[in-house]
Amino acid sequence: MASFSNDKLAGFVDADELRTKFALAMSAMYRAEVPLYGDLINIVRAINEKTLDEDSGSKPKDFSAIRTNSERLTLERHGAIRLGTPYELQTVRRIFGVLGMYPIGYYDLSVAGLPMHATCFRPREVSSLDRNPFRVFTTLLRPELLVSEEARNLSLELLGQREIFTDKLLEMLSTAELQNGRLTEPQAEVFIPEALLTFSWRPVAAATFSQYNVLKAEHPILADVACFQGAHINHLTPRTLDISAAQVAMQTAGMAVKSRIEGPPRRKCPILLRQTSFLALEESVKFRTTDSTGDTTNPLSTDTSLIEASHKARFGEIEERGAAVTIKGRELYDRLLSEGMSRAVGVSPGQLDSIMEERFKEYPDDWTTLRRERLIYCEFQCTEKNAQNIAPEKKGTSLLEQLITDGVVEATPITYEDFLPFSAVGIFQSNLQSRGADGAALVLKQAAPDLKGLEDSIQTKLMDVDEWYGHAQTQSLKAVCAQLELTMEDLT
């Protein structure tokens, strides 16, 4: 909070405040571009208000142990963009840096036949997440994985020609970096609309119609990455407190909803992330024709020989967030998910959900067991109750557990702030029909994760997801120790 005050006194906009302004502006832009997004927001808001009202009574709700508040829920969004080159990724990193967002986590999408990998830009500080947890799932094309030499060369040619950042935006980024990553209010008023242009929908493509069809035949997502003038936002996702109710509401509203919710099955104690979406929109786009007498690669050419067609990429998505799981918890999750999927070949979506619910009965579903078995990360804080005799009463019980039992310390599961590769892949496949023109899945060369490759492209280290949650938990334990005049050794 001190930095916020100092920034204000110095005339600079606090990064958390600037991120909120940017996220609200992006939401308004996307609502204008994708009208169904407005319907989705209305559905989520109604469900969240109903769930919060029910929670205010005597009956506790499942999510009540998860850090959340109505203000955060109203603001909370995650977006997704697809980038084509290391330069684009580096520049986007600079944009998000001004907004107090940093790359956390590595996601390999090649396991699902998608020639890309990703990271998540989001705030690092818990206090910043509480103020506005805006996140952007950011993928980067991996052209080296494409088997088709024609598709690879054409993608690189198109990406090499386009400029998705305005000169004014680049100027603002340089200014911010000279000011320790900060902007004044007048500078911020220039920065936000210029940055939004990078992520807006452009009605005229950067590729010719024939070039677009070559890449679309190879894979729809390849055409989406390389054929347009910007890195248009693909979806902007609100957070719901009851995704099952939201799924029903979307179906009732006539939206083309996914057949099932991605992620873990429904539980009393939600973990990780559950997502669902409605199918991609068919959007009008103009392409320059291949037989044009003008410059066929420059959409800004004075030649007006254009053909109108459509492109399907953007879709609506909602999410329900649960507790962050530890490495041990994730290993159990992955094993049960894999076993469930192996038993579900050829079954209906409803049957798959039943199989998953049965398989996940092995995963503890109460907060105390989840904490004691170290399957989830928790934030610990002292209550107003005074500790009497600071020593465990039962042999084999840690002092921390005794303090929690006595009501001296409270344990709250830490909200999962990141993404699931399986969920992301499921959304991608359902919305983009992850297949080539002949109906076969896209075959990649040497499909494998490449963390170093993404870090080289972005020119910075990615923070490890588990390291972030472990640090947040440890910091809360240290605060408890300081308040009770204990050491970490005493507590654990």
C-alpha positions in Angstrom: 0.0 0.0 0.0 3.0 2.3 0.6 4.0 2.0 -3.0 0.5 3.0 -4.1 0.6 6.1 -2.0 4.1 7.0 -3.2 3.1 6.6 -6.8 0.1 8.8 -6.2 2.3 11.5 -4.6 4.7 11.3 -7.4 1.9 11.7 -10.0 2.1 8.1 -11.3 -0.9 5.7 -11.6 -0.6 2.6 -9.4 -0.2 -0.6 -11.5 -3.2 -2.2 -9.8 -5.3 0.8 -10.6 -4.1 0.9 -14.2 -4.7 -2.8 -14.6 -8.3 -2.4 -13.5 -8.8 0.5 -15.9 -7.3 -1.6 -18.7 -9.4 -4.7 -17.9 -12.6 -2.6 -17.8 -11.8 -1.0 -21.1 -11.1 -4.4 -22.6 -14.3 -5.8 -21.3 -16.2 -2.9 -22.9 -14.4 -3.4 -26.2 -15.1 -7.1 -26.2 -18.7 -6.7 -25.3 -19.1 -4.4 -28.4 -17.3 -6.9 -30.6 -19.0 -10.1 -29.2 -22.6 -9.3 -28.0 -23.1 -12.7 -26.5 -20.3 -11.8 -24.0 -22.8 -9.3 -22.5 -25.4 -12.1 -22.1 -22.8 -14.3 -20.5 -21.9 -11.5 -18.0 -25.6 -11.2 -17.1 -25.9 -14.9 -16.5 -22.8 -15.1 -14.3 -23.8 -12.0 -12.3 -27.2 -13.4 -11.5 -25.8 -16.8 -10.4 -23.1 -15.2 -8.3 -25.6 -12.9 -6.6 -28.0 -15.8 -5.8 -25.1 -17.9 -4.5 -23.8 -15.1 -2.3 -27.3 -14.5 -0.9 -27.7 -18.1 0.0 -24.3 -18.1 1.7 -25.2 -15.1 3.8 -27.7 -17.3 5.7 -27.1 -20.1 8.1 -26.4 -22.7 5.5 -22.7 -22.7 4.5 -21.8 -23.0 0.9 -19.0 -25.1 -0.6 -17.0 -22.2 -1.8 -17.0 -20.3 1.5 -13.6 -21.5 2.5 -12.1 -20.1 -0.7 -10.8 -16.5 -0.7 -13.4 -14.4 -2.5 -15.4 -11.2 -2.3 -18.1 -9.7 -4.4 -15.9 -6.8 -5.6 -13.2 -9.2 -6.8 -15.8 -11.4 -8.5 -17.3 -8.4 -10.4 -13.9 -7.5 -11.7 -12.4 -10.9 -12.2 -11.6 -11.9 -15.9 -9.1 -13.9 -17.8 -8.4 -13.3 -21.4 -6.6 -15.4 -24.1 -4.4 -14.2 -27.0 -2.3 -16.0 -29.6 1.0 -14.6 -30.7 3.2 -15.6 -33.6 6.7 -14.4 -33.0 9.2 -13.9 -30.1 9.1 -10.1 -30.8 5.4 -10.0 -30.3 5.7 -12.0 -27.1 8.5 -9.7 -25.8 6.4 -6.6 -26.6 3.3 -8.0 -24.9 5.4 -8.8 -21.9 6.3 -5.1 -21.8 2.6 -4.1 -22.0 1.6 -6.4 -19.2 4.6 -5.3 -17.1 3.2 -1.8 -17.0 -0.1 -3.3 -15.7 1.7 -5.2 -12.9 1.4 -8.6 -14.7 4.2 -11.2 -15.0 4.6 -14.5 -16.8 3.9 -17.4 -14.4 3.8 -21.1 -15.4 4.5 -23.1 -18.6 1.8 -24.9 -20.6 2.7 -27.3 -23.4 -0.2 -27.6 -25.9 1.7 -29.8 -28.3 0.4 -32.8 -26.4 -3.0 -32.1 -28.0 -1.6 -31.6 -31.5 -1.5 -27.8 -31.2 1.7 -26.2 -32.4 2.1 -23.8 -29.5 3.1 -23.3 -25.9 2.0 -20.7 -23.4 2.3 -18.9 -20.2 0.0 -16.8 -18.0 0.5 -13.1 -17.3 -1.0 -12.1 -14.0 -0.2 -10.2 -10.8 2.4 -11.8 -8.4 1.4 -10.2 -5.1 -1.6 -11.6 -3.2 -2.7 -8.0 -2.4 -2.7 -7.2 -6.1 -4.7 -10.3 -7.0 -7.2 -9.3 -4.4 -7.5 -5.9 -6.0 -7.9 -7.2 -9.5 -6.8 -10.7 -10.6 -6.8 -10.0 -14.3 -5.0 -12.8 -16.2 -4.1 -13.4 -19.8 -3.4 -16.9 -21.1 -0.8 -16.1 -23.8 0.2 -18.7 -26.5 3.2 -18.5 -28.8 3.3 -20.4 -32.2 6.0 -23.1 -32.5 6.5 -23.1 -36.3 9.3 -25.7 -35.9 6.6 -28.3 -35.0 4.8 -28.0 -38.3 5.3 -30.9 -40.7 4.1 -28.9 -43.7 7.0 -26.8 -45.0 4.5 -24.7 -47.1 2.4 -23.9 -44.0 5.5 -23.1 -41.9 7.1 -20.8 -44.4 3.8 -19.0 -45.2 3.1 -18.5 -41.5 6.6 -17.0 -40.9 6.3 -14.8 -44.0 2.9 -13.4 -42.9 4.0 -12.9 -39.3 7.2 -11.2 -40.4 5.3 -8.6 -42.4 2.6 -7.6 -39.9 2.9 -4.9 -37.2 0.4 -5.3 -34.4 1.7 -2.5 -32.2 1.2 1.1 -32.9 4.1 3.6 -32.9 2.4 5.5 -30.1 2.1 2.4 -28.0 5.8 1.6 -28.4 6.6 5.2 -27.5 4.5 4.9 -24.3 6.3 1.6 -23.4 9.7 3.3 -23.7 8.4 6.2 -21.6 7.1 3.9 -18.9 10.4 2.0 -18.8 12.3 5.2 -18.3 10.0 5.9 -15.3 10.5 2.5 -13.6 7.6 0.9 -15.4 5.1 3.6 -14.4 2.9 6.1 -16.2 1.3 9.4 -15.3 -2.5 9.8 -15.6 -2.3 11.6 -19.0 0.2 9.0 -20.3 -2.1 6.2 -19.1 -5.0 7.8 -21.0 -2.9 7.4 -24.2 -1.5 4.0 -23.3 -4.8 2.1 -22.7 -6.5 2.7 -26.0 -3.3 2.2 -27.9 -2.7 -1.1 -26.2 -6.3 -2.2 -26.8 -5.8 -1.8 -30.5 -3.3 -4.7 -30.3 -6.1 -7.0 -29.0 -9.1 -5.7 -31.0 -10.8 -7.4 -33.9 -9.7 -6.0 -37.3 -12.3 -6.6 -40.1 -9.6 -6.7 -42.8 -7.2 -9.6 -42.7 -3.4 -9.4 -43.2 -3.4 -12.4 -45.5 -5.0 -13.0 -48.9 -7.9 -15.4 -49.1 -5.8 -18.1 -50.7 -3.1 -17.7 -48.0 -5.8 -18.0 -45.3 -7.2 -21.1 -46.9 -3.8 -22.8 -47.1 -3.2 -22.3 -43.4 -6.8 -23.1 -42.4 -6.5 -26.4 -44.3 -3.4 -27.2 -42.2 -5.1 -26.2 -38.9 -7.7 -23.5 -38.0 -5.7 -22.2 -35.1 -2.7 -21.6 -37.5 -4.8 -19.4 -39.7 -6.0 -17.5 -36.6 -2.5 -16.9 -35.4 -0.9 -15.7 -38.7 -3.6 -14.2 -40.9 -4.8 -11.1 -39.0 -3.5 -7.6 -38.3 -3.6 -8.0 -34.5 -3.6 -10.5 -31.6 -7.4 -10.3 -31.2 -8.6 -11.4 -27.8 -10.2 -14.8 -28.2 -12.3 -14.9 -25.1 -12.8 -12.9 -21.9 -13.8 -15.2 -19.1 -15.8 -14.2 -16.0 -15.7 -16.3 -12.8 -18.8 -18.0 -11.5 -19.4 -19.5 -8.1 -21.6 -22.3 -9.6 -20.5 -23.4 -13.0 -23.1 -26.2 -13.1 -25.9 -23.7 -12.7 -24.3 -21.4 -15.3 -24.1 -24.3 -17.8 -27.8 -24.9 -17.5 -28.5 -21.2 -17.8 -26.4 -21.0 -21.0 -28.3 -23.9 -22.5 -31.6 -22.3 -21.5 -30.5 -19.1 -23.2 -30.0 -21.1 -26.4 -26.2 -20.8 -26.5 -24.2 -23.5 -28.2 -22.7 -24.7 -25.0 -20.0 -27.4 -24.7 -21.4 -30.8 -24.0 -19.5 -31.1 -20.6 -17.6 -29.0 -18.2 -13.8 -29.3 -18.4 -11.6 -30.0 -15.3 -12.3 -31.9 -12.1 -15.8 -33.2 -11.4 -18.2 -31.3 -9.2 -17.1 -31.6 -5.5 -18.1 -30.3 -2.1 -14.6 -28.8 -1.8 -13.7 -27.5 -5.3 -10.1 -27.7 -6.5 -8.2 -26.2 -9.4 -10.4 -24.9 -12.2 -13.6 -25.9 -14.0 -14.4 -24.3 -17.4 -17.1 -24.4 -20.0 -17.8 -22.3 -23.1 -20.2 -21.7 -26.0 -19.0 -22.4 -29.5 -17.0 -20.0 -31.6 -18.7 -17.1 -33.4 -18.8 -16.9 -37.2 -17.4 -13.4 -37.9 -17.2 -11.4 -41.1 -13.8 -10.6 -42.3 -12.4 -9.2 -45.6 -9.5 -10.7 -47.5 -7.5 -9.4 -50.4 -7.9 -11.6 -53.4 -5.0 -13.5 -55.0 -5.8 -12.1 -58.4 -5.6 -8.5 -57.2 -3.5 -6.1 -59.2 -2.3 -4.4 -56.1 -0.1 -5.5 -53.1 -1.7 -8.8 -52.0 0.1 -9.0 -48.7 -0.6 -5.5 -47.4 -4.2 -5.0 -46.1 -3.6 -1.3 -46.0 -2.8 -1.1 -49.7 -4.9 1.4 -51.7 -6.2 -1.5 -53.9 -9.8 -2.1 -52.9 -10.1 -5.6 -54.4 -11.5 -7.4 -51.4 -13.5 -10.6 -50.8 -15.8 -11.0 -47.8 -15.7 -14.3 -46.0 -16.0 -15.5 -42.4 -13.7 -16.7 -39.7 -14.5 -18.8 -36.6 -12.2 -18.3 -33.6 -13.7 -16.3 -30.7 -16.0 -17.8 -28.2 -17.5 -17.3 -24.7 -16.1 -19.0 -21.7 -16.8 -19.1 -17.9 -14.8 -20.6 -15.1 -15.2 -21.7 -11.5 -12.1 -21.6 -9.4 -11.3 -23.8 -6.4 -8.3 -24.4 -4.2 -4.7 -24.6 -5.4 -3.4 -28.1 -5.1 0.2 -29.1 -4.1 2.5 -31.2 -6.2 1.2 -34.2 -4.3 -2.4 -33.1 -4.9 -1.7 -32.5 -8.6 -0.1 -36.0 -9.0 -3.3 -37.5 -7.5 -5.5 -35.4 -9.7 -3.6 -36.3 -12.9 -3.6 -40.0 -12.0 -7.4 -40.1 -11.4 -8.1 -38.0 -14.5 -6.0 -40.3 -16.6 -7.6 -43.4 -15.2 -11.1 -41.9 -15.7 -10.3 -40.9 -19.3 -9.0 -44.4 -20.2 -12.3 -45.9 -19.0 -14.4 -43.4 -20.9 -13.5 -44.2 -24.5 -16.6 -43.9 -26.7 -19.0 -42.9 -24.0 -21.4 -40.0 -23.9 -20.6 -36.8 -22.1 -23.0 -37.7 -19.3 -21.4 -41.1 -18.9 -18.0 -39.6 -18.8 -19.1 -37.3 -16.0 -20.4 -40.2 -14.0 -17.1 -42.1 -14.5 -15.1 -39.1 -13.4 -17.2 -38.6 -10.3 -16.8 -42.3 -9.3 -13.1 -42.2 -9.9 -12.6 -39.0 -8.0 -14.1 -40.5 -4.8 -10.5 -41.4 -4.0 -9.7 -37.7 -3.8 -10.6 -36.4 -0.3 -13.5 -34.0 -0.3 -13.3 -32.1 3.0 -11.0 -29.2 3.8 -9.5 -30.7 6.9 -8.4 -33.9 5.2 -7.2 -32.0 2.2 -5.0 -29.8 4.4 -3.7 -32.5 6.7 -2.8 -34.7 3.8 -1.0 -31.7 2.2 -3.0 -31.9 -1.0 -3.9 -28.2 -1.1 -2.1 -24.9 -0.3 -3.5 -22.8 2.5 -3.1 -19.3 3.9 -2.8 -19.3 7.7 -3.6 -16.4 10.0 -4.2 -15.8 13.7 -7.7 -15.3 15.0 -8.6 -13.1 17.9 -8.6 -16.1 20.2 -5.6 -16.2 22.5 -3.4 -19.3 22.7 -3.4 -20.9 26.2 -0.8 -23.7 26.4 1.2 -23.6 23.2 2.0 -27.3 22.9 0.3 -30.1 21.0 -2.0 -32.2 23.2 -1.8 -35.3 21.1 1.3 -37.2 20.3 2.0 -37.0 16.5 0.0 -33.8 16.1 1.8 -30.8 15.0 1.5 -27.5 17.0 0.0 -25.9 13.9 -2.8 -28.5 13.8 -3.4 -28.1 17.5 -3.7 -24.3 17.1 -6.1 -24.7 14.3 -8.2 -27.2 16.4 -8.2 -24.7 19.2 -9.3 -21.9 17.0 -6.2 -19.8 17.5 -5.1 -20.2 13.8 -7.4 -20.3 10.8 -6.5 -22.1 7.6 -8.0 -20.9 4.3 -7.4 -22.7 1.0 -5.5 -20.5 -1.4 -7.5 -19.9 -4.6 -6.1 -21.4 -7.8 -5.0 -18.5 -9.9 -3.7 -20.3 -13.0 -4.8 -22.7 -15.7 -5.1 -26.4 -16.5 -3.5 -27.7 -19.7 -6.2 -30.3 -20.0 -9.0 -27.7 -19.6 -7.3 -25.3 -22.0 -6.8 -28.0 -24.6 -10.4 -29.2 -24.3 -11.7 -25.7 -24.9 -9.4 -25.2 -27.8 -10.4 -28.5 -29.4 -14.2 -28.0 -29.0 -14.1 -24.5 -30.4 -11.6 -24.8 -33.2 -12.3 -28.4 -34.4 -8.6 -29.4 -33.8 -8.3 -31.2 -37.1 -7.0 -30.6 -40.6 -9.0 -30.5 -43.8 -9.0 -34.3 -44.2 -10.5 -34.9 -40.8 -7.2 -36.2 -39.3 -5.7 -34.6 -36.2 -2.7 -32.3 -36.9 0.5 -34.3 -36.7 3.5 -32.4 -35.3 7.2 -33.0 -35.4 8.9 -33.8 -32.1 5.9 -32.8 -30.0 7.3 -32.1 -26.6 7.5 -29.3 -24.0 10.2 -26.6 -24.5 10.3 -24.4 -21.4 13.8 -23.0 -22.3 12.5 -22.2 -25.8 9.6 -20.1 -24.4 11.9 -18.4 -21.9 14.4 -17.6 -24.7 11.5 -16.2 -26.7 10.1 -14.0 -23.9 13.6 -13.1 -22.7 12.9 -13.8 -19.0 12.4 -16.7 -16.6 8.9 -17.9 -16.0 7.9 -18.2 -12.4 7.1 -21.8 -11.4 3.5 -22.2 -10.3 4.1 -24.4 -7.3 6.9 -22.1 -6.2 4.4 -19.2 -6.1 1.8 -21.1 -4.1 4.4 -22.5 -1.7 5.9 -19.1 -1.1 2.4 -17.6 -0.4 1.7 -20.4 2.1 5.2 -20.0 3.8 4.8 -16.3 4.1 1.5 -16.7 5.9 3.1 -19.2 8.3 5.9 -16.8 9.1 3.4 -14.1 9.9 1.7 -16.5 12.4 5.0 -17.3 13.9 5.8 -13.7 14.4 2.5 -13.0 16.0 2.7 -16.0 18.4 6.4 -15.6 19.0 7.2 -19.0 17.6 9.7 -20.4 15.1 8.8 -22.3 12.0 10.3 -25.4 13.6 8.0 -25.0 16.6 4.9 -24.7 14.4 5.5 -27.6 12.0 
